[in-house]
């Protein structure tokens, strides 16, 4: 019996487009088997419905078409889920709330719950949709909209929410990719067969969704997408999820229709605002203006506050970075306001400017000083200097120490005056052929004087050479070599010189 019911539901969806209210009432009153028989026999009071069934029957036998579709789905690795199955998502039954409402267009009347759903993917359909949110928007999206949709879907998927969308270009595709990037679950509700990726440019995306999530459709495998089917399937997106987020929408957008379906079903309607100059945000702004139920959201925290548990999933209030004077009382803030940015000010001057008595000013200055906001300077107060952050990538020791080869002054080199460019090291008598070089001949002294001039010029050009404690001595044949001498040795030599 269950297999016959399954085939009857498939045949009914092939005979009459999904969402038809008359077919839905026939199935509820007579069951899917008898409803199919009545449509085949023409036992239908509605002449338009009867004519539509006769036109479709002329192209093939409904039962044979249903069997062929089921075989094709098995080869594809897809399955059919019907309301009699445990896997059926119960929230879509709420679509019955929309029946019987006055509507001008057929699209607004075809809102009945689906008779069956084709599913491609491993997860159970009911479990995947039990904790889900729809993220939909414009196909001709902007970079701003795609960025918002991707980030939003990623962060919601990280919180183990299923992202539901329509698989189209633009916002839909960005939402699916964001969920997949987070390793989360995503569901694409299609307006064609689950074996016919549309748009074709998203073929790779549909394959990824089928591997990690679900592709679902009301139309059997092989069905082609036509315009009105996209509007019909939007009701499933709105009903199957806890809420719908519209990221971008033009003035006439299917995403706006999905949100209106969500409002009618009592789901949480949400809209992301956009630039007022963007045509892709006109629909979003109109929804915010026209419908008081619509909530403005800017991130995953706001969405979770709408669809999550009451009292627990609350979005944090946005705050600027904390500053030292944020918690000051009014009088302390008044005193601080009159302390000059440069220079100092005494308590009497501050009291006059702030309009406070001197005792209050003194108390507030003590408080500000203890907080490190002001500092004493002479007989007044000034703003405390802000601490300088250490250089990036350098440890405190490295930041405070300067390279020895780059020392341009004694303080930078960390040397004593006797070690860093004192007269004893840069052209002093001890190095320029004076009597301090005991035992030298006048010729050697003149040669030493010449070398000292060269050393002096090198010291002027390179401070690091000027800090050297070595001297040059002759080695014969015009050669020289360096002999390092300690400070004690040089003092001893200087004392021994006549």
C-alpha positions as CSV (number, residue, x, y, z in Angstrom):
1,X,0.0,0.0,0.0
2,X,2.8,2.5,0.9
3,X,4.4,2.0,-2.5
4,X,1.2,2.7,-4.3
5,X,0.6,5.8,-2.2
6,X,4.1,6.9,-3.0
7,X,3.6,6.5,-6.8
8,X,0.1,8.2,-6.5
9,X,1.7,11.3,-4.9
10,X,4.4,11.4,-7.6
11,X,1.8,11.2,-10.3
12,X,-0.4,13.9,-8.8
13,X,2.6,16.3,-8.7
14,X,3.2,15.5,-12.4
15,X,-0.4,16.0,-13.4
16,X,-0.9,19.3,-11.6
17,X,1.7,21.8,-10.5
18,X,2.6,21.7,-6.8
19,X,0.8,24.0,-4.4
20,X,-2.7,23.6,-6.0
21,X,-5.3,24.1,-3.3
22,X,-8.0,22.0,-5.0
23,X,-5.7,18.9,-5.3
24,X,-4.7,19.3,-1.7
25,X,-8.3,19.3,-0.5
26,X,-9.0,16.2,-2.7
27,X,-6.1,14.3,-1.2
28,X,-7.2,15.2,2.3
29,X,-10.8,14.2,1.6
30,X,-10.2,11.0,-0.5
31,X,-6.6,10.0,0.0
32,X,-3.9,10.2,-2.8
33,X,-5.0,7.0,-4.5
34,X,-8.6,8.1,-5.0
35,X,-7.6,11.7,-5.8
36,X,-5.5,10.4,-8.7
37,X,-8.3,8.2,-10.0
38,X,-10.7,11.1,-10.0
39,X,-8.3,13.4,-11.9
40,X,-7.6,10.6,-14.5
41,X,-11.4,10.0,-14.9
42,X,-12.2,13.7,-15.1
43,X,-14.3,13.6,-12.0
44,X,-13.4,17.1,-11.0
45,X,-15.9,20.0,-10.5
46,X,-13.3,22.6,-11.3
47,X,-13.2,23.0,-15.1
48,X,-9.7,24.6,-15.2
49,X,-8.3,21.8,-13.0
50,X,-10.0,19.1,-15.2
51,X,-8.7,20.7,-18.4
52,X,-5.1,20.9,-17.0
53,X,-5.2,17.2,-16.1
54,X,-6.5,16.1,-19.4
55,X,-3.8,18.1,-21.3
56,X,-1.1,16.4,-19.2
57,X,-2.6,12.9,-19.5
58,X,-2.5,13.3,-23.3
59,X,1.3,13.2,-23.1
60,X,1.6,10.1,-21.0
61,X,0.1,7.8,-18.4
62,X,0.6,9.3,-14.9
63,X,1.4,6.0,-13.2
64,X,4.0,5.0,-15.8
65,X,5.6,8.4,-15.5
66,X,5.7,8.1,-11.7
67,X,7.4,4.7,-12.0
68,X,10.0,6.0,-14.4
69,X,10.7,8.9,-12.2
70,X,11.2,6.7,-9.2
71,X,13.6,4.4,-11.2
72,X,15.6,7.5,-12.4
73,X,15.9,8.8,-8.8
74,X,17.2,5.4,-7.6
75,X,19.9,5.5,-10.3
76,X,20.8,9.0,-9.3
77,X,21.0,8.2,-5.6
78,X,18.0,10.3,-4.8
79,X,14.9,9.3,-2.8
80,X,11.3,10.4,-2.5
81,X,9.9,11.5,0.9
82,X,6.2,11.7,1.5
83,X,4.1,12.9,4.5
84,X,3.5,9.3,5.5
85,X,7.3,8.9,6.1
86,X,9.0,9.5,9.5
87,X,11.5,11.7,7.6
88,X,8.9,14.2,6.5
89,X,9.5,17.8,7.8
90,X,6.4,18.6,9.8
91,X,6.8,22.5,9.7
92,X,5.7,22.5,6.0
93,X,2.2,21.4,7.1
94,X,1.8,25.0,8.3
95,X,1.3,26.0,4.7
96,X,-2.4,25.1,5.2
97,X,-2.7,28.3,7.2
98,X,-2.3,30.2,3.9
99,X,-5.2,28.4,2.1
100,X,-8.4,30.2,1.4
101,X,-7.0,33.7,1.6
102,X,-8.1,36.1,-1.2
103,X,-5.4,36.5,-3.9
104,X,-5.4,38.1,-7.3
105,X,-2.6,36.0,-8.8
106,X,-2.4,32.2,-9.1
107,X,1.1,32.2,-7.6
108,X,-0.5,33.6,-4.4
109,X,-3.2,30.9,-4.4
110,X,-0.9,27.9,-5.0
111,X,0.4,27.8,-1.5
112,X,-0.7,24.3,-0.4
113,X,1.8,22.0,1.3
114,X,3.8,19.8,-1.1
115,X,2.5,16.2,-1.7
116,X,6.0,14.8,-1.9
117,X,9.7,15.9,-1.9
118,X,12.6,14.5,-3.9
119,X,15.7,14.5,-1.9
120,X,19.4,14.0,-2.9
121,X,21.9,13.7,-0.1
122,X,22.6,11.6,3.0
123,X,21.2,13.5,6.0
124,X,17.6,12.9,7.1
125,X,15.3,15.7,5.8
126,X,13.5,16.3,9.1
127,X,16.7,16.5,11.1
128,X,18.3,18.8,8.6
129,X,15.4,21.3,8.7
130,X,14.7,21.0,12.4
131,X,17.3,23.7,13.2
132,X,17.4,25.8,10.1
133,X,17.3,29.4,8.8
134,X,16.8,30.7,5.3
135,X,19.3,33.2,3.8
136,X,18.0,34.5,0.5
137,X,18.5,37.5,-1.7
138,X,19.1,39.0,-5.1
139,X,20.7,37.1,-8.0
140,X,22.4,40.3,-9.3
141,X,24.0,40.9,-5.9
142,X,26.8,43.3,-5.0
143,X,30.1,42.5,-3.4
144,X,28.8,43.9,-0.2
145,X,25.8,41.5,-0.3
146,X,27.8,38.5,-1.1
147,X,30.3,39.3,1.7
148,X,27.5,39.7,4.2
149,X,25.7,36.5,3.1
150,X,28.9,34.4,3.2
151,X,29.9,35.7,6.6
152,X,26.4,35.3,8.0
153,X,26.0,31.7,6.8
154,X,29.5,30.8,8.0
155,X,28.9,32.0,11.5
156,X,25.4,30.4,11.7
157,X,26.7,27.1,10.4
158,X,29.4,27.3,13.1
159,X,26.6,27.4,15.6
160,X,25.2,24.2,14.0
161,X,22.3,25.9,12.2
162,X,21.3,24.6,8.8
163,X,21.4,27.2,6.0
164,X,18.5,26.9,3.5
165,X,18.5,28.8,0.2
166,X,17.5,28.4,-3.4
167,X,20.8,27.6,-5.1
168,X,20.6,30.6,-7.5
169,X,23.4,33.0,-8.4
170,X,24.3,35.8,-6.1
171,X,23.1,35.8,-2.4
172,X,21.8,32.2,-2.5
173,X,25.2,30.8,-3.8
174,X,27.1,32.9,-1.3
175,X,25.0,31.6,1.6
176,X,25.6,27.9,0.5
177,X,29.3,28.5,0.1
178,X,29.6,30.1,3.5
179,X,27.9,27.1,5.2
180,X,30.1,24.7,3.3
181,X,33.2,26.6,4.2
182,X,32.3,26.3,7.9
183,X,31.8,22.5,7.5
184,X,28.1,23.0,8.2
185,X,24.9,21.7,6.7
186,X,23.1,23.5,3.9
187,X,20.0,22.7,1.9
188,X,19.1,23.9,-1.6
189,X,15.4,24.0,-2.5
190,X,15.2,23.8,-6.3
191,X,12.6,24.7,-8.9
192,X,13.6,21.8,-11.1
193,X,14.7,18.2,-10.8
194,X,17.5,17.4,-8.4
195,X,19.4,16.0,-11.4
196,X,19.3,19.2,-13.4
197,X,21.5,21.8,-11.8
198,X,20.2,25.3,-12.5
199,X,21.9,27.6,-13.0
200,X,24.5,25.5,-14.8
201,X,27.2,27.7,-13.5
202,X,26.6,26.4,-10.0
203,X,27.0,22.7,-11.0
204,X,30.1,22.3,-8.9
205,X,28.3,23.9,-5.9
206,X,25.3,21.6,-6.3
207,X,27.7,18.6,-6.3
208,X,29.2,19.8,-3.0
209,X,25.8,20.4,-1.5
210,X,24.7,16.9,-2.5
211,X,27.8,15.4,-0.8
212,X,27.6,17.4,2.4
213,X,24.0,18.5,2.6
214,X,20.7,18.1,0.7
215,X,19.2,19.0,-2.6
216,X,15.4,18.9,-2.5
217,X,12.6,19.6,-5.0
218,X,8.9,19.1,-5.5
219,X,9.4,18.3,-9.2
220,X,10.6,14.8,-10.3
221,X,14.1,14.2,-11.8
222,X,14.4,15.6,-15.3
223,X,12.0,18.5,-14.7
224,X,13.2,21.8,-16.3
225,X,13.1,25.1,-14.4
226,X,10.4,27.6,-15.5
227,X,9.7,31.1,-14.0
228,X,6.6,30.4,-12.0
229,X,8.2,27.4,-10.3
230,X,10.7,29.6,-8.5
231,X,7.9,31.5,-6.9
232,X,6.1,28.4,-6.0
233,X,9.1,26.8,-4.3
234,X,9.7,29.9,-2.2
235,X,6.8,28.9,0.1
236,X,8.7,25.7,1.1
237,X,11.8,27.7,2.0
238,X,9.7,30.0,4.2
239,X,7.7,27.2,5.9
240,X,10.6,24.7,6.5
241,X,12.8,27.2,8.4
242,X,12.5,29.0,11.7
243,X,13.2,32.4,10.1
244,X,14.1,34.0,6.8
245,X,16.9,36.6,6.3
246,X,16.9,38.7,3.2
247,X,20.3,40.1,2.5
248,X,19.7,42.0,-0.8
249,X,16.5,42.5,-2.7
250,X,15.5,44.9,-5.5
251,X,12.1,46.6,-5.7
252,X,10.6,43.5,-7.4
253,X,12.3,40.5,-5.9
254,X,11.4,36.9,-5.2
255,X,13.3,37.2,-1.9
256,X,10.7,39.7,-0.7
257,X,7.9,37.3,-1.6
258,X,9.7,34.6,0.5
259,X,9.8,37.0,3.5
260,X,6.1,37.8,3.2
261,X,5.4,34.1,3.2
262,X,7.4,33.8,6.4
263,X,5.5,36.6,8.0
264,X,2.2,35.0,7.1
265,X,3.4,31.7,8.6
266,X,4.5,33.3,11.8
267,X,8.2,32.7,11.1
268,X,10.8,35.3,12.1
269,X,11.3,37.8,9.2
270,X,14.7,39.5,9.1
271,X,16.4,42.0,6.7
272,X,20.0,43.2,6.3
273,X,20.1,46.9,5.5
274,X,22.3,48.1,2.6
275,X,23.5,51.4,1.1
276,X,20.7,53.8,0.4
277,X,22.2,54.3,-3.0
278,X,22.1,50.6,-4.0
279,X,19.2,49.4,-6.2
280,X,19.8,45.9,-4.7
281,X,18.7,47.2,-1.2
282,X,15.6,49.0,-2.2
283,X,13.4,46.0,-1.5
284,X,15.0,45.5,1.9
285,X,14.4,49.0,3.0
286,X,10.8,48.9,1.8
287,X,10.2,45.8,3.8
288,X,11.6,47.5,6.9
289,X,9.4,50.6,6.3
290,X,6.2,48.7,5.5
291,X,6.2,45.7,7.8
292,X,6.5,46.3,11.6
293,X,7.2,42.6,12.1
294,X,10.5,42.7,10.1
295,X,13.6,43.0,12.2
296,X,16.8,44.6,11.2
297,X,19.9,42.3,11.6
298,X,23.5,43.0,10.8
299,X,25.1,39.7,11.9
300,X,24.8,36.2,13.2
301,X,24.3,37.4,16.7
302,X,21.2,39.3,15.8
303,X,19.8,36.4,13.8
304,X,20.4,34.0,16.7
305,X,18.5,36.4,19.0
306,X,15.5,36.1,16.7
307,X,15.4,32.4,16.1
308,X,17.3,31.0,19.1
309,X,16.1,30.2,22.6
310,X,14.3,33.1,24.4
311,X,16.5,34.7,27.0
312,X,19.7,32.8,26.1
313,X,20.7,33.7,22.6
314,X,20.9,37.4,23.2
315,X,23.1,39.5,20.9
316,X,25.7,41.5,22.8
317,X,25.3,45.3,22.8
318,X,27.9,47.0,20.5
319,X,30.5,48.9,22.5
320,X,33.5,51.0,21.6
321,X,36.9,50.1,23.1
322,X,37.2,50.9,26.8
323,X,39.0,54.1,27.7
324,X,40.5,55.0,31.1
325,X,38.1,57.9,31.6
326,X,34.9,56.2,30.6
327,X,33.9,55.4,34.2
328,X,34.6,58.8,35.6
329,X,32.0,60.7,37.5
330,X,30.8,64.0,36.2
331,X,33.0,66.2,38.4
332,X,36.1,64.2,37.6
333,X,35.3,64.5,33.9
334,X,34.9,68.3,34.2
335,X,38.3,68.7,35.9
336,X,40.0,66.4,33.3
337,X,38.3,68.4,30.5
338,X,40.1,71.6,31.6
339,X,43.6,70.2,32.0
340,X,45.5,71.5,29.0
341,X,46.8,69.2,26.3
342,X,50.2,70.9,26.6
343,X,51.6,72.4,29.7
344,X,50.3,72.4,33.2
345,X,47.5,73.9,35.2
346,X,47.2,74.5,39.0
347,X,44.3,73.5,41.2
348,X,43.1,77.1,41.5
349,X,43.0,77.6,37.8
350,X,41.2,74.3,37.3
351,X,38.7,75.2,39.9
352,X,37.9,78.5,38.3
353,X,37.6,77.0,34.8
354,X,35.5,74.0,35.9
355,X,33.3,76.0,38.2
356,X,34.0,73.8,41.2
357,X,35.3,74.5,44.7
358,X,39.0,73.9,45.3
359,X,38.4,71.1,47.8
360,X,36.4,69.1,45.2
361,X,39.1,69.8,42.6
362,X,41.8,68.5,44.8
363,X,39.9,65.3,45.5
364,X,39.3,64.7,41.8
365,X,42.9,65.4,40.9
366,X,44.0,62.8,43.5
367,X,41.6,60.3,41.9
368,X,42.8,61.1,38.4
369,X,46.4,60.8,39.5
370,X,45.7,57.4,41.1
371,X,44.2,56.2,37.8
372,X,47.2,57.3,35.9
373,X,45.3,59.8,33.9
374,X,47.1,63.0,35.1
375,X,50.5,63.5,36.7
376,X,52.0,66.2,39.0
377,X,54.4,68.6,37.3
378,X,55.9,71.3,39.4
379,X,53.1,73.2,41.1
380,X,50.5,72.0,38.7
381,X,49.0,69.0,36.9
382,X,49.4,67.7,33.3
383,X,48.1,64.9,31.3
384,X,50.0,61.7,32.0
385,X,52.0,60.5,28.9
386,X,50.5,57.5,27.1
387,X,52.7,54.4,27.3
388,X,54.4,53.6,24.1
389,X,53.6,50.1,22.8
390,X,56.7,47.9,22.1
391,X,57.8,47.4,18.6
392,X,56.1,44.5,16.8
393,X,58.1,41.3,16.8
394,X,60.6,42.6,19.4
395,X,61.0,41.4,23.0
396,X,61.3,44.0,25.7
397,X,65.0,43.4,26.0
398,X,65.5,43.7,22.2
399,X,63.4,46.8,22.0
400,X,65.5,48.6,24.7
401,X,68.8,47.5,23.4
402,X,70.5,49.2,20.3
403,X,72.8,47.3,18.0
404,X,76.5,47.9,18.9
405,X,77.4,48.4,15.2
406,X,74.8,51.2,14.9
407,X,75.9,53.2,18.0
408,X,76.4,56.8,17.1
409,X,76.9,58.1,20.6
410,X,78.3,56.8,23.8
411,X,74.8,56.4,25.4
412,X,73.6,54.4,22.4
413,X,76.6,52.1,22.4
414,X,76.4,51.5,26.1
415,X,80.0,52.4,26.5
416,X,81.8,54.6,29.0
417,X,83.3,57.9,27.8
418,X,86.8,56.3,27.9
419,X,85.5,53.6,25.5
420,X,83.4,55.7,23.1
421,X,85.2,58.4,21.2
422,X,87.2,60.0,24.0
423,X,90.3,62.0,23.1
424,X,92.4,59.0,24.0
425,X,90.8,57.0,21.2
426,X,90.2,59.5,18.4
427,X,93.3,61.4,17.5
428,X,94.7,61.9,21.0
429,X,98.4,62.4,21.6
430,X,98.7,58.7,22.5
431,X,97.7,57.8,18.9
432,X,99.2,60.6,16.9
433,X,102.9,60.3,17.3
434,X,103.3,62.3,20.6
435,X,105.7,61.3,23.3
436,X,103.1,58.9,24.5
437,X,104.4,56.5,21.9
438,X,107.6,55.9,23.8
439,X,110.6,54.8,21.8
440,X,109.5,56.1,18.4
441,X,111.8,57.9,16.1
442,X,110.8,61.2,14.6
443,X,110.2,59.5,11.3
444,X,108.0,56.9,13.0
445,X,106.3,59.8,14.8
446,X,105.6,61.5,11.5
447,X,104.3,58.3,10.0
448,X,102.2,57.8,13.1
449,X,100.9,61.3,12.7
450,X,99.8,60.6,9.1
451,X,98.1,57.4,10.2
452,X,96.4,59.3,13.0
453,X,94.9,61.8,10.5
454,X,93.6,58.9,8.5
455,X,92.2,57.3,11.7
456,X,90.6,60.6,12.6
457,X,88.9,60.9,9.2
458,X,87.7,57.3,9.5
459,X,86.3,58.1,13.0
460,X,84.4,61.0,11.5
461,X,82.9,58.9,8.8
462,X,82.2,55.8,10.9
463,X,81.4,56.3,14.6
464,X,81.8,52.6,15.2
465,X,85.4,52.8,14.2
466,X,86.0,55.8,16.4
467,X,84.9,53.7,19.4
468,X,87.6,51.1,18.8
469,X,90.3,50.6,21.5
470,X,92.9,49.3,19.1
471,X,96.0,51.2,17.7
472,X,98.1,50.7,14.7
473,X,101.9,49.8,14.8
474,X,104.4,49.3,12.1
475,X,105.2,45.8,10.9
476,X,107.8,46.7,8.4
477,X,107.6,47.0,4.6
478,X,104.8,49.5,5.0
479,X,102.5,47.0,6.6
480,X,100.5,47.6,9.8
481,X,98.6,45.4,12.2
482,X,96.3,46.2,15.1
483,X,97.2,45.5,18.7
484,X,94.4,45.8,21.2
485,X,95.3,47.7,24.4
486,X,93.3,47.9,27.5
487,X,92.6,51.2,29.2
488,X,95.0,50.3,32.0
489,X,97.8,49.6,29.6
490,X,97.3,53.0,27.9
491,X,97.3,54.9,31.2
492,X,100.5,53.0,32.1
493,X,102.1,54.0,28.8
494,X,101.0,57.6,29.2
495,X,102.6,57.8,32.7
496,X,105.9,56.3,31.5
497,X,106.2,58.8,28.7
498,X,108.7,61.7,29.3
